[in-house]
Amino acid sequence: MKIVYVTGCLGFIGSYFTRKALRLGWKVFGIDKKTYAADEYYLDEFRSHPNFAFKEIDIKDLKHLYDCDYVVNFAAESHVDNSIVKSDAFIDSNILGVKNLLDLVKNKNTNSGPRPIFFQISTDEVYGDIDVGFHTEAALLKPSNPYSASKASSDMLVTAWARTYNIDYIILRPTNNYGIGQYPEKLIPISVKNLMRGRKIGLHNDGTPIRNWLHADDTAEAVMTILDKGEINNIYNVAGGFEQSTLDTVLHIIEAYYGDEIDYATRFTYKSEKDSLVFCHASYVAYLSSKDYIDLSYSRQGQDVRYALNDSKLKKLGWNPQKVFSNEIQSIVDYYRANFIW
């Protein structure tokens, strides 16, 4: 039986991992400070498991770790736009909070057993953008905004504490996560919320930035795979291999939201050489603009044009993504349409 601390257990990806750990019969000590993005409804579900304990506290204020095998740190401020407006909370959580957790691990008395392994959930954004090709785990860190800079800083703290204090660690760098349970500041849920309110969906930089989409359940399963088969003191990328522009993503959302109301003659054009249907951007964007669905006037400071990771190292452990974006998007849109989130 494993004993694991899960920080940010009421957050988006953290809740998926907590659920998996409890189903396996692990003892889970959940930590969450209940920010605006936390979902307190998960507490009733998790507390129905006798192996779950919970403490409401900021990770930078945590004073004690009970004996455990792993500290899996999902806790983080994660929304880029918020970090551009004001970065203080990102420094507090993503840097000072991680430093506190590392110190708790470092100072753990080893008389009763080894210190826990520190598992840091990072992000692909620490590498910065890449026009072509894919970042490997050996790529230099070149963050572009305060959020990614704070996450790169925390990764560097982890590796420094490992070298100086000999703690064991794992770092996981996932691409853009999606799924049910995400707070509506991220692209998919905020797009649905705007459609519900009759508001335009604002896209940065004409919707051209490319993102690699990874379901949160697949990310949580990647953590499980690494805990089972991975090597400590290592960094792993996780991507899933599906990328598209933010404009393409929003077009999928609008199609799922309006269904048969979409004009498919305008929506698609046929390319015989590929024997497939592809987006006809020029005509469809014009169609959407006439319907007041999309606003392409926004520009984000520090915008990354494309994120792309090589995750062959993880796949060699036997992990492969199980969720397919085109199969999942309808149920996700339906969920957010039926469940208003403040």
Contacts in CASP RR format, 6 or more apart in sequence:
PFRMAT RR
TARGET T0000
AUTHOR 0000-0000-0000
METHOD contacts of the structure
MODEL  1
MKIVYVTGCLGFIGSYFTRKALRLGWKVFGIDKKTYAADEYYLDEFRSHP
NFAFKEIDIKDLKHLYDCDYVVNFAAESHVDNSIVKSDAFIDSNILGVKN
LLDLVKNKNTNSGPRPIFFQISTDEVYGDIDVGFHTEAALLKPSNPYSAS
KASSDMLVTAWARTYNIDYIILRPTNNYGIGQYPEKLIPISVKNLMRGRK
IGLHNDGTPIRNWLHADDTAEAVMTILDKGEINNIYNVAGGFEQSTLDTV
LHIIEAYYGDEIDYATRFTYKSEKDSLVFCHASYVAYLSSKDYIDLSYSR
QGQDVRYALNDSKLKKLGWNPQKVFSNEIQSIVDYYRANFIW
1 25 0 8 1.000
1 26 0 8 1.000
1 27 0 8 1.000
2 21 0 8 1.000
2 24 0 8 1.000
2 26 0 8 1.000
2 27 0 8 1.000
2 69 0 8 1.000
2 70 0 8 1.000
2 227 0 8 1.000
3 26 0 8 1.000
3 27 0 8 1.000
3 29 0 8 1.000
3 66 0 8 1.000
3 67 0 8 1.000
3 68 0 8 1.000
3 69 0 8 1.000
3 70 0 8 1.000
4 21 0 8 1.000
4 26 0 8 1.000
4 27 0 8 1.000
4 28 0 8 1.000
4 29 0 8 1.000
4 68 0 8 1.000
4 69 0 8 1.000
4 70 0 8 1.000
4 71 0 8 1.000
4 72 0 8 1.000
5 28 0 8 1.000
5 29 0 8 1.000
5 30 0 8 1.000
5 31 0 8 1.000
5 65 0 8 1.000
5 68 0 8 1.000
5 70 0 8 1.000
5 71 0 8 1.000
5 72 0 8 1.000
5 116 0 8 1.000
6 14 0 8 1.000
6 17 0 8 1.000
6 18 0 8 1.000
6 21 0 8 1.000
6 28 0 8 1.000
6 29 0 8 1.000
6 30 0 8 1.000
6 31 0 8 1.000
6 72 0 8 1.000
6 74 0 8 1.000
7 30 0 8 1.000
7 31 0 8 1.000
7 32 0 8 1.000
7 59 0 8 1.000
7 71 0 8 1.000
7 72 0 8 1.000
7 73 0 8 1.000
7 74 0 8 1.000
7 75 0 8 1.000
7 101 0 8 1.000
8 14 0 8 1.000
8 30 0 8 1.000
8 31 0 8 1.000
8 32 0 8 1.000
8 38 0 8 1.000
8 73 0 8 1.000
8 74 0 8 1.000
8 75 0 8 1.000
9 15 0 8 1.000
9 18 0 8 1.000
9 28 0 8 1.000
9 30 0 8 1.000
9 31 0 8 1.000
9 32 0 8 1.000
9 42 0 8 1.000
9 46 0 8 1.000
9 54 0 8 1.000
9 74 0 8 1.000
10 32 0 8 1.000
10 34 0 8 1.000
10 38 0 8 1.000
10 39 0 8 1.000
10 40 0 8 1.000
10 42 0 8 1.000
10 43 0 8 1.000
11 32 0 8 1.000
11 37 0 8 1.000
11 38 0 8 1.000
11 39 0 8 1.000
11 42 0 8 1.000
11 74 0 8 1.000
12 37 0 8 1.000
12 177 0 8 1.000
12 179 0 8 1.000
12 181 0 8 1.000
12 182 0 8 1.000
12 183 0 8 1.000
12 216 0 8 1.000
13 74 0 8 1.000
13 121 0 8 1.000
13 174 0 8 1.000
13 177 0 8 1.000
13 216 0 8 1.000
13 219 0 8 1.000
13 220 0 8 1.000
14 74 0 8 1.000
14 121 0 8 1.000
14 220 0 8 1.000
15 39 0 8 1.000
15 42 0 8 1.000
15 181 0 8 1.000
16 216 0 8 1.000
16 217 0 8 1.000
16 219 0 8 1.000
16 220 0 8 1.000
17 72 0 8 1.000
17 74 0 8 1.000
17 220 0 8 1.000
17 223 0 8 1.000
17 224 0 8 1.000
18 28 0 8 1.000
18 30 0 8 1.000
18 42 0 8 1.000
18 46 0 8 1.000
18 52 0 8 1.000
19 45 0 8 1.000
19 46 0 8 1.000
19 220 0 8 1.000
20 220 0 8 1.000
20 221 0 8 1.000
20 224 0 8 1.000
21 28 0 8 1.000
22 28 0 8 1.000
22 46 0 8 1.000
22 49 0 8 1.000
22 51 0 8 1.000
22 52 0 8 1.000
25 49 0 8 1.000
25 51 0 8 1.000
26 51 0 8 1.000
27 51 0 8 1.000
27 52 0 8 1.000
27 53 0 8 1.000
28 46 0 8 1.000
28 49 0 8 1.000
28 51 0 8 1.000
28 52 0 8 1.000
28 53 0 8 1.000
29 53 0 8 1.000
29 54 0 8 1.000
29 55 0 8 1.000
29 66 0 8 1.000
29 68 0 8 1.000
30 46 0 8 1.000
30 52 0 8 1.000
30 53 0 8 1.000
30 54 0 8 1.000
30 55 0 8 1.000
31 54 0 8 1.000
31 55 0 8 1.000
31 57 0 8 1.000
31 59 0 8 1.000
31 62 0 8 1.000
31 75 0 8 1.000
32 38 0 8 1.000
32 54 0 8 1.000
32 56 0 8 1.000
32 75 0 8 1.000
33 56 0 8 1.000
33 57 0 8 1.000
33 58 0 8 1.000
33 59 0 8 1.000
33 75 0 8 1.000
34 40 0 8 1.000
34 56 0 8 1.000
35 77 0 8 1.000
36 183 0 8 1.000
37 78 0 8 1.000
37 79 0 8 1.000
37 183 0 8 1.000
37 185 0 8 1.000
39 181 0 8 1.000
43 54 0 8 1.000
46 52 0 8 1.000
46 54 0 8 1.000
47 54 0 8 1.000
55 62 0 8 1.000
58 92 0 8 1.000
58 93 0 8 1.000
58 97 0 8 1.000
59 73 0 8 1.000
59 75 0 8 1.000
59 93 0 8 1.000
59 97 0 8 1.000
59 98 0 8 1.000
59 100 0 8 1.000
59 101 0 8 1.000
60 92 0 8 1.000
60 93 0 8 1.000
60 96 0 8 1.000
60 97 0 8 1.000
60 99 0 8 1.000
60 100 0 8 1.000
61 100 0 8 1.000
62 100 0 8 1.000
62 101 0 8 1.000
62 104 0 8 1.000
63 104 0 8 1.000
64 104 0 8 1.000
65 71 0 8 1.000
65 104 0 8 1.000
65 105 0 8 1.000
65 108 0 8 1.000
65 116 0 8 1.000
67 112 0 8 1.000
67 113 0 8 1.000
68 116 0 8 1.000
69 116 0 8 1.000
69 117 0 8 1.000
70 116 0 8 1.000
70 117 0 8 1.000
70 118 0 8 1.000
70 119 0 8 1.000
70 227 0 8 1.000
71 101 0 8 1.000
71 104 0 8 1.000
71 105 0 8 1.000
71 116 0 8 1.000
71 117 0 8 1.000
71 118 0 8 1.000
71 119 0 8 1.000
72 119 0 8 1.000
72 121 0 8 1.000
72 223 0 8 1.000
73 98 0 8 1.000
73 101 0 8 1.000
73 118 0 8 1.000
73 119 0 8 1.000
73 120 0 8 1.000
73 121 0 8 1.000
74 121 0 8 1.000
75 93 0 8 1.000
75 97 0 8 1.000
76 93 0 8 1.000
76 94 0 8 1.000
76 121 0 8 1.000
76 151 0 8 1.000
77 83 0 8 1.000
77 89 0 8 1.000
77 90 0 8 1.000
77 92 0 8 1.000
77 93 0 8 1.000
77 94 0 8 1.000
77 147 0 8 1.000
77 150 0 8 1.000
78 123 0 8 1.000
78 147 0 8 1.000
79 147 0 8 1.000
79 185 0 8 1.000
79 186 0 8 1.000
80 125 0 8 1.000
80 145 0 8 1.000
80 147 0 8 1.000
80 148 0 8 1.000
80 300 0 8 1.000
81 185 0 8 1.000
81 300 0 8 1.000
82 89 0 8 1.000
82 90 0 8 1.000
82 147 0 8 1.000
82 185 0 8 1.000
83 90 0 8 1.000
83 145 0 8 1.000
83 146 0 8 1.000
83 147 0 8 1.000
83 150 0 8 1.000
84 145 0 8 1.000
84 146 0 8 1.000
84 147 0 8 1.000
84 300 0 8 1.000
84 301 0 8 1.000
84 302 0 8 1.000
87 146 0 8 1.000
87 147 0 8 1.000
87 150 0 8 1.000
90 146 0 8 1.000
90 147 0 8 1.000
90 150 0 8 1.000
91 150 0 8 1.000
93 150 0 8 1.000
94 147 0 8 1.000
94 150 0 8 1.000
94 151 0 8 1.000
94 153 0 8 1.000
94 154 0 8 1.000
95 150 0 8 1.000
95 153 0 8 1.000
95 154 0 8 1.000
95 157 0 8 1.000
98 120 0 8 1.000
98 154 0 8 1.000
98 157 0 8 1.000
98 158 0 8 1.000
99 154 0 8 1.000
99 157 0 8 1.000
101 118 0 8 1.000
102 118 0 8 1.000
102 157 0 8 1.000
102 158 0 8 1.000
102 161 0 8 1.000
102 167 0 8 1.000
105 115 0 8 1.000
105 116 0 8 1.000
105 118 0 8 1.000
105 161 0 8 1.000
105 167 0 8 1.000
106 115 0 8 1.000
106 161 0 8 1.000
106 165 0 8 1.000
106 167 0 8 1.000
108 115 0 8 1.000
108 116 0 8 1.000
115 167 0 8 1.000
115 168 0 8 1.000
117 168 0 8 1.000
117 169 0 8 1.000
117 170 0 8 1.000
117 232 0 8 1.000
118 158 0 8 1.000
118 161 0 8 1.000
118 167 0 8 1.000
118 168 0 8 1.000
118 169 0 8 1.000
118 170 0 8 1.000
119 169 0 8 1.000
119 170 0 8 1.000
119 171 0 8 1.000
119 172 0 8 1.000
119 223 0 8 1.000
119 226 0 8 1.000
119 227 0 8 1.000
120 154 0 8 1.000
120 155 0 8 1.000
120 158 0 8 1.000
120 169 0 8 1.000
120 170 0 8 1.000
120 171 0 8 1.000
120 172 0 8 1.000
121 172 0 8 1.000
121 174 0 8 1.000
121 223 0 8 1.000
122 151 0 8 1.000
122 154 0 8 1.000
122 155 0 8 1.000
122 171 0 8 1.000
122 172 0 8 1.000
122 173 0 8 1.000
122 174 0 8 1.000
123 148 0 8 1.000
123 151 0 8 1.000
123 173 0 8 1.000
123 174 0 8 1.000
124 135 0 8 1.000
124 173 0 8 1.000
124 174 0 8 1.000
124 175 0 8 1.000
124 176 0 8 1.000
124 212 0 8 1.000
124 237 0 8 1.000
124 239 0 8 1.000
124 307 0 8 1.000
124 308 0 8 1.000
124 309 0 8 1.000
125 143 0 8 1.000
125 144 0 8 1.000
125 145 0 8 1.000
125 147 0 8 1.000
125 148 0 8 1.000
125 151 0 8 1.000
125 304 0 8 1.000
125 307 0 8 1.000
126 141 0 8 1.000
126 143 0 8 1.000
126 148 0 8 1.000
126 151 0 8 1.000
126 152 0 8 1.000
126 155 0 8 1.000
126 173 0 8 1.000
127 135 0 8 1.000
127 139 0 8 1.000
127 140 0 8 1.000
127 141 0 8 1.000
127 142 0 8 1.000
127 173 0 8 1.000
127 307 0 8 1.000
127 309 0 8 1.000
128 135 0 8 1.000
128 141 0 8 1.000
128 142 0 8 1.000
128 143 0 8 1.000
128 144 0 8 1.000
128 148 0 8 1.000
128 304 0 8 1.000
128 307 0 8 1.000
129 144 0 8 1.000
129 304 0 8 1.000
129 305 0 8 1.000
129 306 0 8 1.000
129 307 0 8 1.000
130 306 0 8 1.000
130 307 0 8 1.000
130 308 0 8 1.000
131 305 0 8 1.000
131 306 0 8 1.000
133 308 0 8 1.000
134 239 0 8 1.000
134 308 0 8 1.000
134 309 0 8 1.000
134 310 0 8 1.000
135 237 0 8 1.000
135 308 0 8 1.000
135 309 0 8 1.000
135 310 0 8 1.000
136 237 0 8 1.000
136 309 0 8 1.000
136 310 0 8 1.000
136 313 0 8 1.000
137 173 0 8 1.000
137 234 0 8 1.000
137 235 0 8 1.000
137 236 0 8 1.000
137 237 0 8 1.000
137 313 0 8 1.000
141 152 0 8 1.000
141 155 0 8 1.000
141 156 0 8 1.000
143 149 0 8 1.000
143 151 0 8 1.000
143 152 0 8 1.000
144 302 0 8 1.000
144 303 0 8 1.000
144 304 0 8 1.000
145 301 0 8 1.000
145 302 0 8 1.000
145 304 0 8 1.000
155 171 0 8 1.000
155 235 0 8 1.000
158 169 0 8 1.000
158 171 0 8 1.000
159 169 0 8 1.000
159 171 0 8 1.000
161 167 0 8 1.000
161 169 0 8 1.000
162 168 0 8 1.000
162 169 0 8 1.000
162 233 0 8 1.000
168 232 0 8 1.000
168 233 0 8 1.000
169 232 0 8 1.000
169 233 0 8 1.000
170 226 0 8 1.000
170 230 0 8 1.000
170 232 0 8 1.000
170 233 0 8 1.000
170 234 0 8 1.000
170 235 0 8 1.000
170 236 0 8 1.000
171 234 0 8 1.000
171 235 0 8 1.000
171 236 0 8 1.000
172 219 0 8 1.000
172 222 0 8 1.000
172 223 0 8 1.000
172 226 0 8 1.000
172 235 0 8 1.000
172 236 0 8 1.000
172 237 0 8 1.000
172 238 0 8 1.000
173 235 0 8 1.000
173 236 0 8 1.000
173 237 0 8 1.000
173 238 0 8 1.000
173 309 0 8 1.000
174 214 0 8 1.000
174 219 0 8 1.000
174 222 0 8 1.000
174 237 0 8 1.000
174 238 0 8 1.000
174 239 0 8 1.000
175 211 0 8 1.000
175 212 0 8 1.000
175 213 0 8 1.000
175 214 0 8 1.000
175 238 0 8 1.000
175 239 0 8 1.000
175 240 0 8 1.000
175 307 0 8 1.000
175 308 0 8 1.000
175 309 0 8 1.000
176 211 0 8 1.000
176 212 0 8 1.000
176 213 0 8 1.000
176 214 0 8 1.000
176 307 0 8 1.000
177 213 0 8 1.000
177 214 0 8 1.000
177 215 0 8 1.000
177 216 0 8 1.000
177 219 0 8 1.000
178 186 0 8 1.000
178 188 0 8 1.000
178 213 0 8 1.000
178 214 0 8 1.000
178 215 0 8 1.000
178 216 0 8 1.000
178 325 0 8 1.000
178 328 0 8 1.000
178 332 0 8 1.000
179 188 0 8 1.000
179 215 0 8 1.000
179 216 0 8 1.000
179 217 0 8 1.000
179 328 0 8 1.000
179 332 0 8 1.000
180 331 0 8 1.000
180 332 0 8 1.000
180 335 0 8 1.000
180 336 0 8 1.000
181 189 0 8 1.000
181 216 0 8 1.000
181 335 0 8 1.000
182 188 0 8 1.000
182 189 0 8 1.000
182 216 0 8 1.000
183 189 0 8 1.000
183 341 0 8 1.000
184 190 0 8 1.000
184 192 0 8 1.000
184 193 0 8 1.000
184 336 0 8 1.000
184 341 0 8 1.000
187 246 0 8 1.000
187 249 0 8 1.000
187 250 0 8 1.000
188 249 0 8 1.000
188 253 0 8 1.000
188 329 0 8 1.000
188 332 0 8 1.000
188 333 0 8 1.000
188 336 0 8 1.000
189 336 0 8 1.000
189 341 0 8 1.000
190 201 0 8 1.000
191 201 0 8 1.000
191 250 0 8 1.000
191 253 0 8 1.000
191 254 0 8 1.000
192 253 0 8 1.000
192 257 0 8 1.000
192 333 0 8 1.000
192 336 0 8 1.000
192 337 0 8 1.000
193 336 0 8 1.000
193 340 0 8 1.000
193 341 0 8 1.000
194 200 0 8 1.000
194 201 0 8 1.000
194 202 0 8 1.000
195 201 0 8 1.000
195 253 0 8 1.000
195 254 0 8 1.000
195 257 0 8 1.000
195 293 0 8 1.000
196 337 0 8 1.000
196 340 0 8 1.000
198 292 0 8 1.000
200 292 0 8 1.000
200 293 0 8 1.000
200 294 0 8 1.000
200 295 0 8 1.000
201 250 0 8 1.000
201 253 0 8 1.000
201 254 0 8 1.000
201 293 0 8 1.000
201 294 0 8 1.000
201 295 0 8 1.000
202 294 0 8 1.000
202 295 0 8 1.000
202 296 0 8 1.000
202 297 0 8 1.000
202 298 0 8 1.000
203 246 0 8 1.000
203 247 0 8 1.000
203 250 0 8 1.000
203 294 0 8 1.000
203 295 0 8 1.000
203 296 0 8 1.000
203 298 0 8 1.000
204 246 0 8 1.000
204 298 0 8 1.000
204 299 0 8 1.000
204 300 0 8 1.000
204 303 0 8 1.000
205 298 0 8 1.000
205 299 0 8 1.000
205 300 0 8 1.000
205 303 0 8 1.000
205 305 0 8 1.000
206 247 0 8 1.000
206 296 0 8 1.000
207 245 0 8 1.000
207 246 0 8 1.000
207 247 0 8 1.000
207 250 0 8 1.000
207 296 0 8 1.000
208 245 0 8 1.000
208 246 0 8 1.000
208 247 0 8 1.000
208 305 0 8 1.000
209 245 0 8 1.000
209 246 0 8 1.000
209 303 0 8 1.000
209 304 0 8 1.000
209 305 0 8 1.000
209 306 0 8 1.000
210 243 0 8 1.000
210 244 0 8 1.000
210 245 0 8 1.000
210 246 0 8 1.000
210 305 0 8 1.000
210 306 0 8 1.000
210 307 0 8 1.000
210 308 0 8 1.000
211 243 0 8 1.000
211 244 0 8 1.000
211 245 0 8 1.000
211 246 0 8 1.000
211 249 0 8 1.000
211 306 0 8 1.000
211 307 0 8 1.000
212 239 0 8 1.000
212 240 0 8 1.000
212 241 0 8 1.000
212 242 0 8 1.000
212 243 0 8 1.000
212 307 0 8 1.000
212 308 0 8 1.000
212 309 0 8 1.000
213 242 0 8 1.000
213 243 0 8 1.000
213 244 0 8 1.000
213 249 0 8 1.000
213 325 0 8 1.000
214 238 0 8 1.000
214 239 0 8 1.000
214 240 0 8 1.000
214 242 0 8 1.000
214 321 0 8 1.000
215 321 0 8 1.000
215 322 0 8 1.000
215 323 0 8 1.000
215 325 0 8 1.000
215 328 0 8 1.000
217 322 0 8 1.000
217 323 0 8 1.000
218 238 0 8 1.000
218 240 0 8 1.000
218 321 0 8 1.000
218 322 0 8 1.000
218 323 0 8 1.000
219 238 0 8 1.000
221 319 0 8 1.000
221 322 0 8 1.000
222 236 0 8 1.000
222 238 0 8 1.000
222 314 0 8 1.000
222 319 0 8 1.000
225 314 0 8 1.000
225 317 0 8 1.000
225 318 0 8 1.000
225 319 0 8 1.000
226 236 0 8 1.000
226 314 0 8 1.000
226 317 0 8 1.000
226 319 0 8 1.000
229 317 0 8 1.000
229 318 0 8 1.000
230 236 0 8 1.000
230 317 0 8 1.000
236 311 0 8 1.000
236 313 0 8 1.000
236 314 0 8 1.000
237 309 0 8 1.000
237 310 0 8 1.000
237 311 0 8 1.000
237 313 0 8 1.000
237 314 0 8 1.000
238 309 0 8 1.000
238 311 0 8 1.000
238 314 0 8 1.000
238 319 0 8 1.000
239 308 0 8 1.000
239 309 0 8 1.000
239 310 0 8 1.000
239 311 0 8 1.000
240 311 0 8 1.000
240 320 0 8 1.000
240 321 0 8 1.000
241 311 0 8 1.000
241 321 0 8 1.000
242 321 0 8 1.000
242 324 0 8 1.000
242 325 0 8 1.000
243 306 0 8 1.000
243 308 0 8 1.000
244 325 0 8 1.000
247 281 0 8 1.000
247 285 0 8 1.000
247 294 0 8 1.000
248 279 0 8 1.000
250 294 0 8 1.000
251 267 0 8 1.000
251 279 0 8 1.000
251 284 0 8 1.000
251 288 0 8 1.000
252 325 0 8 1.000
252 326 0 8 1.000
252 329 0 8 1.000
253 329 0 8 1.000
253 333 0 8 1.000
254 262 0 8 1.000
254 288 0 8 1.000
254 293 0 8 1.000
255 262 0 8 1.000
255 267 0 8 1.000
256 329 0 8 1.000
256 330 0 8 1.000
256 332 0 8 1.000
256 333 0 8 1.000
256 334 0 8 1.000
257 333 0 8 1.000
257 337 0 8 1.000
263 287 0 8 1.000
266 280 0 8 1.000
266 283 0 8 1.000
266 284 0 8 1.000
266 287 0 8 1.000
267 279 0 8 1.000
267 280 0 8 1.000
267 284 0 8 1.000
267 287 0 8 1.000
268 277 0 8 1.000
268 278 0 8 1.000
268 279 0 8 1.000
268 280 0 8 1.000
269 277 0 8 1.000
269 278 0 8 1.000
269 279 0 8 1.000
269 280 0 8 1.000
269 283 0 8 1.000
270 277 0 8 1.000
271 277 0 8 1.000
271 278 0 8 1.000
285 294 0 8 1.000
285 296 0 8 1.000
288 294 0 8 1.000
END
